[in-house]
Amino acid sequence: MITLNVEGMTCMGCVASVETALKKADPSAKVAVDLPTGKVDVEGALSYEAAKDVIEATGFDVKS
């Protein structure tokens, strides 16, 4: 499992956008988003870099 720190998510719509984008990139991925902390856990075939690219393409910033 990888954990990414995502900035810019402010609502459940943001959470849904991130979840949808990650599941589109890896349909078998398990995605858990914690809105208050900005943490996104991804368990599946995506690498950290691939998941980061997907999230950033959705319009959010990923911090190391």
Predicted model as a PDB file, atoms N, CA, C, CB and O in Angstrom, pLDDT in the B-factor column:
MODEL        1                                                                  
ATOM      1  N   MET A   1       0.842  -1.177   0.000  1.00 95.00           N  
ATOM      2  CA  MET A   1       0.000   0.000   0.000  1.00 95.00           C  
ATOM      3  C   MET A   1       0.887   1.240   0.000  1.00 95.00           C  
ATOM      4  CB  MET A   1      -0.958  -0.002   1.216  1.00 95.00           C  
ATOM      5  O   MET A   1       1.942   1.271   0.634  1.00 95.00           O  
ATOM      6  N   ILE A   2       0.436   2.253  -0.722  1.00 97.00           N  
ATOM      7  CA  ILE A   2       1.140   3.530  -0.735  1.00 97.00           C  
ATOM      8  C   ILE A   2       0.231   4.596  -0.132  1.00 97.00           C  
ATOM      9  CB  ILE A   2       1.575   3.919  -2.181  1.00 97.00           C  
ATOM     10  O   ILE A   2      -0.993   4.519  -0.232  1.00 97.00           O  
ATOM     11  N   THR A   3       0.844   5.578   0.484  1.00 97.00           N  
ATOM     12  CA  THR A   3       0.105   6.695   1.059  1.00 97.00           C  
ATOM     13  C   THR A   3       0.633   7.981   0.458  1.00 97.00           C  
ATOM     14  CB  THR A   3       0.222   6.715   2.609  1.00 97.00           C  
ATOM     15  O   THR A   3       1.840   8.218   0.410  1.00 97.00           O  
ATOM     16  N   LEU A   4      -0.300   8.811  -0.001  1.00 98.00           N  
ATOM     17  CA  LEU A   4       0.063  10.095  -0.588  1.00 98.00           C  
ATOM     18  C   LEU A   4      -0.572  11.208   0.237  1.00 98.00           C  
ATOM     19  CB  LEU A   4      -0.385  10.180  -2.078  1.00 98.00           C  
ATOM     20  O   LEU A   4      -1.689  11.064   0.733  1.00 98.00           O  
ATOM     21  N   ASN A   5       0.141  12.311   0.380  1.00 98.00           N  
ATOM     22  CA  ASN A   5      -0.372  13.485   1.074  1.00 98.00           C  
ATOM     23  C   ASN A   5      -0.857  14.470   0.018  1.00 98.00           C  
ATOM     24  CB  ASN A   5       0.721  14.131   2.002  1.00 98.00           C  
ATOM     25  O   ASN A   5      -0.064  15.032  -0.738  1.00 98.00           O  
ATOM     26  N   VAL A   6      -2.163  14.669  -0.021  1.00 98.00           N  
ATOM     27  CA  VAL A   6      -2.774  15.466  -1.076  1.00 98.00           C  
ATOM     28  C   VAL A   6      -3.272  16.783  -0.504  1.00 98.00           C  
ATOM     29  CB  VAL A   6      -3.925  14.697  -1.746  1.00 98.00           C  
ATOM     30  O   VAL A   6      -3.950  16.805   0.523  1.00 98.00           O  
ATOM     31  N   GLU A   7      -2.936  17.877  -1.171  1.00 97.00           N  
ATOM     32  CA  GLU A   7      -3.393  19.198  -0.761  1.00 97.00           C  
ATOM     33  C   GLU A   7      -4.433  19.712  -1.742  1.00 97.00           C  
ATOM     34  CB  GLU A   7      -2.213  20.180  -0.661  1.00 97.00           C  
ATOM     35  O   GLU A   7      -4.363  19.445  -2.942  1.00 97.00           O  
ATOM     36  N   GLY A   8      -5.400  20.453  -1.213  1.00 96.00           N  
ATOM     37  CA  GLY A   8      -6.392  21.087  -2.067  1.00 96.00           C  
ATOM     38  C   GLY A   8      -7.758  20.433  -2.042  1.00 96.00           C  
ATOM     39  O   GLY A   8      -8.708  20.978  -2.605  1.00 96.00           O  
ATOM     40  N   MET A   9      -7.886  19.279  -1.404  1.00 97.00           N  
ATOM     41  CA  MET A   9      -9.202  18.641  -1.301  1.00 97.00           C  
ATOM     42  C   MET A   9      -9.992  19.348  -0.199  1.00 97.00           C  
ATOM     43  CB  MET A   9      -9.070  17.100  -1.003  1.00 97.00           C  
ATOM     44  O   MET A   9      -9.537  19.447   0.941  1.00 97.00           O  
ATOM     45  N   THR A  10     -11.182  19.837  -0.556  1.00 96.00           N  
ATOM     46  CA  THR A  10     -11.965  20.600   0.414  1.00 96.00           C  
ATOM     47  C   THR A  10     -13.360  20.040   0.660  1.00 96.00           C  
ATOM     48  CB  THR A  10     -12.081  22.012  -0.043  1.00 96.00           C  
ATOM     49  O   THR A  10     -14.057  20.493   1.568  1.00 96.00           O  
ATOM     50  N   CYS A  11     -13.772  19.065  -0.136  1.00 97.00           N  
ATOM     51  CA  CYS A  11     -15.140  18.569   0.002  1.00 97.00           C  
ATOM     52  C   CYS A  11     -15.243  17.115  -0.477  1.00 97.00           C  
ATOM     53  CB  CYS A  11     -16.118  19.463  -0.789  1.00 97.00           C  
ATOM     54  O   CYS A  11     -14.282  16.547  -0.998  1.00 97.00           O  
ATOM     55  N   MET A  12     -16.408  16.541  -0.291  1.00 97.00           N  
ATOM     56  CA  MET A  12     -16.618  15.157  -0.718  1.00 97.00           C  
ATOM     57  C   MET A  12     -16.566  15.025  -2.240  1.00 97.00           C  
ATOM     58  CB  MET A  12     -17.960  14.642  -0.195  1.00 97.00           C  
ATOM     59  O   MET A  12     -16.275  13.945  -2.753  1.00 97.00           O  
ATOM     60  N   GLY A  13     -16.838  16.087  -2.953  1.00 97.00           N  
ATOM     61  CA  GLY A  13     -16.701  16.062  -4.408  1.00 97.00           C  
ATOM     62  C   GLY A  13     -15.248  15.875  -4.813  1.00 97.00           C  
ATOM     63  O   GLY A  13     -14.946  15.168  -5.774  1.00 97.00           O  
ATOM     64  N   CYS A  14     -14.348  16.519  -4.067  1.00 97.00           N  
ATOM     65  CA  CYS A  14     -12.909  16.351  -4.311  1.00 97.00           C  
ATOM     66  C   CYS A  14     -12.499  14.905  -4.049  1.00 97.00           C  
ATOM     67  CB  CYS A  14     -12.082  17.316  -3.419  1.00 97.00           C  
ATOM     68  O   CYS A  14     -11.752  14.307  -4.824  1.00 97.00           O  
ATOM     69  N   VAL A  15     -12.997  14.358  -2.952  1.00 97.00           N  
ATOM     70  CA  VAL A  15     -12.703  12.962  -2.604  1.00 97.00           C  
ATOM     71  C   VAL A  15     -13.170  12.041  -3.725  1.00 97.00           C  
ATOM     72  CB  VAL A  15     -13.382  12.570  -1.264  1.00 97.00           C  
ATOM     73  O   VAL A  15     -12.437  11.144  -4.144  1.00 97.00           O  
ATOM     74  N   ALA A  16     -14.380  12.261  -4.206  1.00 98.00           N  
ATOM     75  CA  ALA A  16     -14.936  11.428  -5.278  1.00 98.00           C  
ATOM     76  C   ALA A  16     -14.098  11.543  -6.551  1.00 98.00           C  
ATOM     77  CB  ALA A  16     -16.394  11.828  -5.569  1.00 98.00           C  
ATOM     78  O   ALA A  16     -13.884  10.550  -7.247  1.00 98.00           O  
ATOM     79  N   SER A  17     -13.628  12.746  -6.854  1.00 98.00           N  
ATOM     80  CA  SER A  17     -12.798  12.937  -8.053  1.00 98.00           C  
ATOM     81  C   SER A  17     -11.506  12.139  -7.968  1.00 98.00           C  
ATOM     82  CB  SER A  17     -12.477  14.420  -8.251  1.00 98.00           C  
ATOM     83  O   SER A  17     -11.100  11.495  -8.936  1.00 98.00           O  
ATOM     84  N   VAL A  18     -10.863  12.185  -6.805  1.00 98.00           N  
ATOM     85  CA  VAL A  18      -9.606  11.453  -6.611  1.00 98.00           C  
ATOM     86  C   VAL A  18      -9.853   9.950  -6.679  1.00 98.00           C  
ATOM     87  CB  VAL A  18      -8.958  11.828  -5.256  1.00 98.00           C  
ATOM     88  O   VAL A  18      -9.128   9.225  -7.360  1.00 98.00           O  
ATOM     89  N   GLU A  19     -10.884   9.486  -5.969  1.00 98.00           N  
ATOM     90  CA  GLU A  19     -11.197   8.047  -5.977  1.00 98.00           C  
ATOM     91  C   GLU A  19     -11.500   7.560  -7.386  1.00 98.00           C  
ATOM     92  CB  GLU A  19     -12.390   7.749  -5.054  1.00 98.00           C  
ATOM     93  O   GLU A  19     -10.988   6.523  -7.809  1.00 98.00           O  
ATOM     94  N   THR A  20     -12.324   8.297  -8.110  1.00 98.00           N  
ATOM     95  CA  THR A  20     -12.716   7.901  -9.468  1.00 98.00           C  
ATOM     96  C   THR A  20     -11.508   7.846 -10.397  1.00 98.00           C  
ATOM     97  CB  THR A  20     -13.764   8.873 -10.028  1.00 98.00           C  
ATOM     98  O   THR A  20     -11.360   6.904 -11.176  1.00 98.00           O  
ATOM     99  N   ALA A  21     -10.654   8.847 -10.314  1.00 98.00           N  
ATOM    100  CA  ALA A  21      -9.476   8.885 -11.190  1.00 98.00           C  
ATOM    101  C   ALA A  21      -8.536   7.714 -10.907  1.00 98.00           C  
ATOM    102  CB  ALA A  21      -8.724  10.214 -11.015  1.00 98.00           C  
ATOM    103  O   ALA A  21      -8.022   7.089 -11.835  1.00 98.00           O  
ATOM    104  N   LEU A  22      -8.310   7.419  -9.624  1.00 98.00           N  
ATOM    105  CA  LEU A  22      -7.416   6.316  -9.280  1.00 98.00           C  
ATOM    106  C   LEU A  22      -8.006   4.974  -9.696  1.00 98.00           C  
ATOM    107  CB  LEU A  22      -7.125   6.316  -7.781  1.00 98.00           C  
ATOM    108  O   LEU A  22      -7.281   4.097 -10.166  1.00 98.00           O  
ATOM    109  N   LYS A  23      -9.318   4.809  -9.525  1.00 97.00           N  
ATOM    110  CA  LYS A  23      -9.943   3.536  -9.904  1.00 97.00           C  
ATOM    111  C   LYS A  23     -10.025   3.381 -11.416  1.00 97.00           C  
ATOM    112  CB  LYS A  23     -11.341   3.431  -9.298  1.00 97.00           C  
ATOM    113  O   LYS A  23     -10.052   2.260 -11.925  1.00 97.00           O  
ATOM    114  N   LYS A  24     -10.063   4.492 -12.133  1.00 97.00           N  
ATOM    115  CA  LYS A  24     -10.033   4.423 -13.589  1.00 97.00           C  
ATOM    116  C   LYS A  24      -8.650   3.954 -14.050  1.00 97.00           C  
ATOM    117  CB  LYS A  24     -10.384   5.801 -14.214  1.00 97.00           C  
ATOM    118  O   LYS A  24      -8.531   3.183 -15.002  1.00 97.00           O  
ATOM    119  N   ALA A  25      -7.607   4.432 -13.361  1.00 97.00           N  
ATOM    120  CA  ALA A  25      -6.237   4.042 -13.703  1.00 97.00           C  
ATOM    121  C   ALA A  25      -5.953   2.594 -13.311  1.00 97.00           C  
ATOM    122  CB  ALA A  25      -5.234   4.973 -13.018  1.00 97.00           C  
ATOM    123  O   ALA A  25      -5.193   1.906 -13.993  1.00 97.00           O  
ATOM    124  N   ASP A  26      -6.559   2.126 -12.214  1.00 97.00           N  
ATOM    125  CA  ASP A  26      -6.387   0.744 -11.745  1.00 97.00           C  
ATOM    126  C   ASP A  26      -7.726   0.284 -11.160  1.00 97.00           C  
ATOM    127  CB  ASP A  26      -5.219   0.632 -10.671  1.00 97.00           C  
ATOM    128  O   ASP A  26      -7.993   0.494  -9.977  1.00 97.00           O  
ATOM    129  N   PRO A  27      -8.565  -0.343 -11.991  1.00 97.00           N  
ATOM    130  CA  PRO A  27      -9.915  -0.726 -11.542  1.00 97.00           C  
ATOM    131  C   PRO A  27      -9.939  -1.645 -10.317  1.00 97.00           C  
ATOM    132  CB  PRO A  27     -10.637  -1.404 -12.666  1.00 97.00           C  
ATOM    133  O   PRO A  27     -10.939  -1.684  -9.601  1.00 97.00           O  
ATOM    134  N   SER A  28      -8.869  -2.372 -10.070  1.00 96.00           N  
ATOM    135  CA  SER A  28      -8.859  -3.283  -8.929  1.00 96.00           C  
ATOM    136  C   SER A  28      -8.303  -2.625  -7.656  1.00 96.00           C  
ATOM    137  CB  SER A  28      -8.042  -4.520  -9.268  1.00 96.00           C  
ATOM    138  O   SER A  28      -8.235  -3.263  -6.605  1.00 96.00           O  
ATOM    139  N   ALA A  29      -7.908  -1.357  -7.755  1.00 97.00           N  
ATOM    140  CA  ALA A  29      -7.303  -0.672  -6.609  1.00 97.00           C  
ATOM    141  C   ALA A  29      -8.311  -0.455  -5.493  1.00 97.00           C  
ATOM    142  CB  ALA A  29      -6.715   0.668  -7.042  1.00 97.00           C  
ATOM    143  O   ALA A  29      -9.497  -0.218  -5.723  1.00 97.00           O  
ATOM    144  N   LYS A  30      -7.791  -0.546  -4.274  1.00 98.00           N  
ATOM    145  CA  LYS A  30      -8.562  -0.165  -3.095  1.00 98.00           C  
ATOM    146  C   LYS A  30      -8.063   1.220  -2.707  1.00 98.00           C  
ATOM    147  CB  LYS A  30      -8.404  -1.215  -1.901  1.00 98.00           C  
ATOM    148  O   LYS A  30      -6.873   1.416  -2.459  1.00 98.00           O  
ATOM    149  N   VAL A  31      -8.980   2.176  -2.659  1.00 98.00           N  
ATOM    150  CA  VAL A  31      -8.622   3.566  -2.394  1.00 98.00           C  
ATOM    151  C   VAL A  31      -9.358   4.043  -1.148  1.00 98.00           C  
ATOM    152  CB  VAL A  31      -8.957   4.472  -3.614  1.00 98.00           C  
ATOM    153  O   VAL A  31     -10.569   3.862  -1.019  1.00 98.00           O  
ATOM    154  N   ALA A  32      -8.612   4.654  -0.237  1.00 98.00           N  
ATOM    155  CA  ALA A  32      -9.208   5.239   0.967  1.00 98.00           C  
ATOM    156  C   ALA A  32      -8.700   6.673   1.087  1.00 98.00           C  
ATOM    157  CB  ALA A  32      -8.856   4.399   2.257  1.00 98.00           C  
ATOM    158  O   ALA A  32      -7.494   6.914   1.133  1.00 98.00           O  
ATOM    159  N   VAL A  33      -9.631   7.617   1.136  1.00 97.00           N  
ATOM    160  CA  VAL A  33      -9.282   9.033   1.228  1.00 97.00           C  
ATOM    161  C   VAL A  33      -9.759   9.571   2.573  1.00 97.00           C  
ATOM    162  CB  VAL A  33      -9.907   9.845   0.051  1.00 97.00           C  
ATOM    163  O   VAL A  33     -10.924   9.415   2.941  1.00 97.00           O  
ATOM    164  N   ASP A  34      -8.843  10.205   3.301  1.00 97.00           N  
ATOM    165  CA  ASP A  34      -9.171  10.850   4.572  1.00 97.00           C  
ATOM    166  C   ASP A  34      -9.148  12.358   4.318  1.00 97.00           C  
ATOM    167  CB  ASP A  34      -8.158  10.432   5.729  1.00 97.00           C  
ATOM    168  O   ASP A  34      -8.080  12.969   4.281  1.00 97.00           O  
ATOM    169  N   LEU A  35     -10.310  12.944   4.147  1.00 97.00           N  
ATOM    170  CA  LEU A  35     -10.405  14.361   3.790  1.00 97.00           C  
ATOM    171  C   LEU A  35      -9.748  15.284   4.823  1.00 97.00           C  
ATOM    172  CB  LEU A  35     -11.860  14.746   3.624  1.00 97.00           C  
ATOM    173  O   LEU A  35      -8.992  16.171   4.426  1.00 97.00           O  
ATOM    174  N   PRO A  36      -9.999  15.118   6.129  1.00 97.00           N  
ATOM    175  CA  PRO A  36      -9.401  16.057   7.089  1.00 97.00           C  
ATOM    176  C   PRO A  36      -7.866  16.069   7.083  1.00 97.00           C  
ATOM    177  CB  PRO A  36      -9.881  15.722   8.474  1.00 97.00           C  
ATOM    178  O   PRO A  36      -7.263  17.125   7.276  1.00 97.00           O  
ATOM    179  N   THR A  37      -7.234  14.929   6.866  1.00 97.00           N  
ATOM    180  CA  THR A  37      -5.773  14.875   6.882  1.00 97.00           C  
ATOM    181  C   THR A  37      -5.165  14.995   5.489  1.00 97.00           C  
ATOM    182  CB  THR A  37      -5.315  13.589   7.524  1.00 97.00           C  
ATOM    183  O   THR A  37      -3.977  15.287   5.356  1.00 97.00           O  
ATOM    184  N   GLY A  38      -5.965  14.774   4.455  1.00 97.00           N  
ATOM    185  CA  GLY A  38      -5.461  14.818   3.087  1.00 97.00           C  
ATOM    186  C   GLY A  38      -4.706  13.574   2.677  1.00 97.00           C  
ATOM    187  O   GLY A  38      -4.039  13.565   1.642  1.00 97.00           O  
ATOM    188  N   LYS A  39      -4.800  12.525   3.472  1.00 98.00           N  
ATOM    189  CA  LYS A  39      -4.080  11.282   3.164  1.00 98.00           C  
ATOM    190  C   LYS A  39      -4.918  10.404   2.233  1.00 98.00           C  
ATOM    191  CB  LYS A  39      -3.734  10.508   4.468  1.00 98.00           C  
ATOM    192  O   LYS A  39      -6.121  10.228   2.426  1.00 98.00           O  
ATOM    193  N   VAL A  40      -4.251   9.865   1.228  1.00 98.00           N  
ATOM    194  CA  VAL A  40      -4.883   8.954   0.278  1.00 98.00           C  
ATOM    195  C   VAL A  40      -4.078   7.663   0.285  1.00 98.00           C  
ATOM    196  CB  VAL A  40      -4.958   9.578  -1.168  1.00 98.00           C  
ATOM    197  O   VAL A  40      -2.896   7.657  -0.059  1.00 98.00           O  
ATOM    198  N   ASP A  41      -4.725   6.571   0.678  1.00 98.00           N  
ATOM    199  CA  ASP A  41      -4.106   5.248   0.663  1.00 98.00           C  
ATOM    200  C   ASP A  41      -4.563   4.513  -0.583  1.00 98.00           C  
ATOM    201  CB  ASP A  41      -4.461   4.440   1.946  1.00 98.00           C  
ATOM    202  O   ASP A  41      -5.755   4.475  -0.888  1.00 98.00           O  
ATOM    203  N   VAL A  42      -3.617   3.930  -1.299  1.00 98.00           N  
ATOM    204  CA  VAL A  42      -3.915   3.180  -2.517  1.00 98.00           C  
ATOM    205  C   VAL A  42      -3.262   1.809  -2.417  1.00 98.00           C  
ATOM    206  CB  VAL A  42      -3.421   3.941  -3.786  1.00 98.00           C  
ATOM    207  O   VAL A  42      -2.053   1.693  -2.214  1.00 98.00           O  
ATOM    208  N   GLU A  43      -4.068   0.793  -2.561  1.00 98.00           N  
ATOM    209  CA  GLU A  43      -3.550  -0.574  -2.570  1.00 98.00           C  
ATOM    210  C   GLU A  43      -3.908  -1.184  -3.911  1.00 98.00           C  
ATOM    211  CB  GLU A  43      -4.128  -1.427  -1.380  1.00 98.00           C  
ATOM    212  O   GLU A  43      -5.085  -1.350  -4.233  1.00 98.00           O  
ATOM    213  N   GLY A  44      -2.896  -1.516  -4.689  1.00 96.00           N  
ATOM    214  CA  GLY A  44      -3.132  -2.084  -6.016  1.00 96.00           C  
ATOM    215  C   GLY A  44      -1.861  -2.057  -6.835  1.00 96.00           C  
ATOM    216  O   GLY A  44      -0.757  -2.081  -6.293  1.00 96.00           O  
ATOM    217  N   ALA A  45      -2.024  -2.007  -8.138  1.00 96.00           N  
ATOM    218  CA  ALA A  45      -0.894  -2.118  -9.053  1.00 96.00           C  
ATOM    219  C   ALA A  45      -0.191  -0.798  -9.326  1.00 96.00           C  
ATOM    220  CB  ALA A  45      -1.353  -2.698 -10.340  1.00 96.00           C  
ATOM    221  O   ALA A  45       0.894  -0.794  -9.907  1.00 96.00           O  
ATOM    222  N   LEU A  46      -0.781   0.326  -8.920  1.00 97.00           N  
ATOM    223  CA  LEU A  46      -0.177   1.622  -9.217  1.00 97.00           C  
ATOM    224  C   LEU A  46       1.059   1.867  -8.354  1.00 97.00           C  
ATOM    225  CB  LEU A  46      -1.198   2.744  -9.006  1.00 97.00           C  
ATOM    226  O   LEU A  46       1.065   1.577  -7.157  1.00 97.00           O  
ATOM    227  N   SER A  47       2.092   2.400  -8.976  1.00 97.00           N  
ATOM    228  CA  SER A  47       3.273   2.832  -8.222  1.00 97.00           C  
ATOM    229  C   SER A  47       2.967   4.191  -7.591  1.00 97.00           C  
ATOM    230  CB  SER A  47       4.548   2.911  -9.147  1.00 97.00           C  
ATOM    231  O   SER A  47       1.962   4.827  -7.910  1.00 97.00           O  
ATOM    232  N   TYR A  48       3.847   4.621  -6.694  1.00 97.00           N  
ATOM    233  CA  TYR A  48       3.676   5.940  -6.076  1.00 97.00           C  
ATOM    234  C   TYR A  48       3.631   7.017  -7.154  1.00 97.00           C  
ATOM    235  CB  TYR A  48       4.821   6.231  -5.068  1.00 97.00           C  
ATOM    236  O   TYR A  48       2.754   7.881  -7.141  1.00 97.00           O  
ATOM    237  N   GLU A  49       4.579   6.962  -8.088  1.00 97.00           N  
ATOM    238  CA  GLU A  49       4.652   7.977  -9.148  1.00 97.00           C  
ATOM    239  C   GLU A  49       3.403   7.974 -10.027  1.00 97.00           C  
ATOM    240  CB  GLU A  49       5.890   7.746 -10.014  1.00 97.00           C  
ATOM    241  O   GLU A  49       2.895   9.034 -10.394  1.00 97.00           O  
ATOM    242  N   ALA A  50       2.911   6.786 -10.363  1.00 97.00           N  
ATOM    243  CA  ALA A  50       1.715   6.696 -11.206  1.00 97.00           C  
ATOM    244  C   ALA A  50       0.499   7.272 -10.476  1.00 97.00           C  
ATOM    245  CB  ALA A  50       1.448   5.228 -11.615  1.00 97.00           C  
ATOM    246  O   ALA A  50      -0.286   8.017 -11.061  1.00 97.00           O  
ATOM    247  N   ALA A  51       0.350   6.921  -9.194  1.00 98.00           N  
ATOM    248  CA  ALA A  51      -0.775   7.443  -8.413  1.00 98.00           C  
ATOM    249  C   ALA A  51      -0.657   8.957  -8.271  1.00 98.00           C  
ATOM    250  CB  ALA A  51      -0.833   6.773  -7.017  1.00 98.00           C  
ATOM    251  O   ALA A  51      -1.651   9.677  -8.370  1.00 98.00           O  
ATOM    252  N   LYS A  52       0.559   9.433  -8.040  1.00 98.00           N  
ATOM    253  CA  LYS A  52       0.791  10.878  -7.929  1.00 98.00           C  
ATOM    254  C   LYS A  52       0.398  11.585  -9.216  1.00 98.00           C  
ATOM    255  CB  LYS A  52       2.266  11.168  -7.597  1.00 98.00           C  
ATOM    256  O   LYS A  52      -0.269  12.619  -9.178  1.00 98.00           O  
ATOM    257  N   ASP A  53       0.803  11.037 -10.354  1.00 98.00           N  
ATOM    258  CA  ASP A  53       0.472  11.629 -11.655  1.00 98.00           C  
ATOM    259  C   ASP A  53      -1.041  11.688 -11.865  1.00 98.00           C  
ATOM    260  CB  ASP A  53       1.129  10.828 -12.791  1.00 98.00           C  
ATOM    261  O   ASP A  53      -1.567  12.686 -12.358  1.00 98.00           O  
ATOM    262  N   VAL A  54      -1.732  10.617 -11.491  1.00 98.00           N  
ATOM    263  CA  VAL A  54      -3.192  10.571 -11.650  1.00 98.00           C  
ATOM    264  C   VAL A  54      -3.842  11.656 -10.798  1.00 98.00           C  
ATOM    265  CB  VAL A  54      -3.748   9.173 -11.260  1.00 98.00           C  
ATOM    266  O   VAL A  54      -4.709  12.387 -11.277  1.00 98.00           O  
ATOM    267  N   ILE A  55      -3.429  11.764  -9.544  1.00 98.00           N  
ATOM    268  CA  ILE A  55      -4.021  12.752  -8.639  1.00 98.00           C  
ATOM    269  C   ILE A  55      -3.721  14.169  -9.114  1.00 98.00           C  
ATOM    270  CB  ILE A  55      -3.500  12.553  -7.206  1.00 98.00           C  
ATOM    271  O   ILE A  55      -4.604  15.026  -9.102  1.00 98.00           O  
ATOM    272  N   GLU A  56      -2.489  14.420  -9.530  1.00 98.00           N  
ATOM    273  CA  GLU A  56      -2.138  15.756 -10.002  1.00 98.00           C  
ATOM    274  C   GLU A  56      -2.872  16.113 -11.287  1.00 98.00           C  
ATOM    275  CB  GLU A  56      -0.639  15.857 -10.221  1.00 98.00           C  
ATOM    276  O   GLU A  56      -3.201  17.279 -11.503  1.00 98.00           O  
ATOM    277  N   ALA A  57      -3.135  15.131 -12.142  1.00 97.00           N  
ATOM    278  CA  ALA A  57      -3.895  15.380 -13.360  1.00 97.00           C  
ATOM    279  C   ALA A  57      -5.348  15.732 -13.031  1.00 97.00           C  
ATOM    280  CB  ALA A  57      -3.839  14.155 -14.284  1.00 97.00           C  
ATOM    281  O   ALA A  57      -6.045  16.338 -13.845  1.00 97.00           O  
ATOM    282  N   THR A  58      -5.794  15.350 -11.842  1.00 97.00           N  
ATOM    283  CA  THR A  58      -7.150  15.667 -11.399  1.00 97.00           C  
ATOM    284  C   THR A  58      -7.215  17.102 -10.844  1.00 97.00           C  
ATOM    285  CB  THR A  58      -7.617  14.649 -10.325  1.00 97.00           C  
ATOM    286  O   THR A  58      -8.304  17.641 -10.650  1.00 97.00           O  
ATOM    287  N   GLY A  59      -6.064  17.710 -10.593  1.00 97.00           N  
ATOM    288  CA  GLY A  59      -6.034  19.100 -10.164  1.00 97.00           C  
ATOM    289  C   GLY A  59      -5.602  19.336  -8.730  1.00 97.00           C  
ATOM    290  O   GLY A  59      -5.766  20.438  -8.206  1.00 97.00           O  
ATOM    291  N   PHE A  60      -5.047  18.309  -8.084  1.00 98.00           N  
ATOM    292  CA  PHE A  60      -4.604  18.445  -6.707  1.00 98.00           C  
ATOM    293  C   PHE A  60      -3.089  18.306  -6.633  1.00 98.00           C  
ATOM    294  CB  PHE A  60      -5.289  17.400  -5.810  1.00 98.00           C  
ATOM    295  O   PHE A  60      -2.460  17.747  -7.532  1.00 98.00           O  
ATOM    296  N   ASP A  61      -2.517  18.815  -5.560  1.00 97.00           N  
ATOM    297  CA  ASP A  61      -1.081  18.734  -5.354  1.00 97.00           C  
ATOM    298  C   ASP A  61      -0.763  17.571  -4.421  1.00 97.00           C  
ATOM    299  CB  ASP A  61      -0.533  20.061  -4.783  1.00 97.00           C  
ATOM    300  O   ASP A  61      -1.445  17.361  -3.418  1.00 97.00           O  
ATOM    301  N   VAL A  62       0.283  16.819  -4.763  1.00 98.00           N  
ATOM    302  CA  VAL A  62       0.759  15.730  -3.896  1.00 98.00           C  
ATOM    303  C   VAL A  62       2.078  16.180  -3.306  1.00 98.00           C  
ATOM    304  CB  VAL A  62       0.918  14.366  -4.685  1.00 98.00           C  
ATOM    305  O   VAL A  62       3.004  16.543  -4.031  1.00 98.00           O  
ATOM    306  N   LYS A  63       2.158  16.152  -1.982  1.00 94.00           N  
ATOM    307  CA  LYS A  63       3.374  16.552  -1.265  1.00 94.00           C  
ATOM    308  C   LYS A  63       4.069  15.308  -0.727  1.00 94.00           C  
ATOM    309  CB  LYS A  63       3.044  17.543  -0.105  1.00 94.00           C  
ATOM    310  O   LYS A  63       3.410  14.361  -0.298  1.00 94.00           O  
ATOM    311  N   SER A  64       5.383  15.310  -0.750  1.00 73.00           N  
ATOM    312  CA  SER A  64       6.169  14.175  -0.269  1.00 73.00           C  
ATOM    313  C   SER A  64       6.071  14.047   1.235  1.00 73.00           C  
ATOM    314  CB  SER A  64       7.628  14.316  -0.687  1.00 73.00           C  
ATOM    315  O   SER A  64       6.670  13.144   1.819  1.00 73.00           O  
TER     316      SER A  64                                                      
ENDMDL                                                                          
END                                                                             
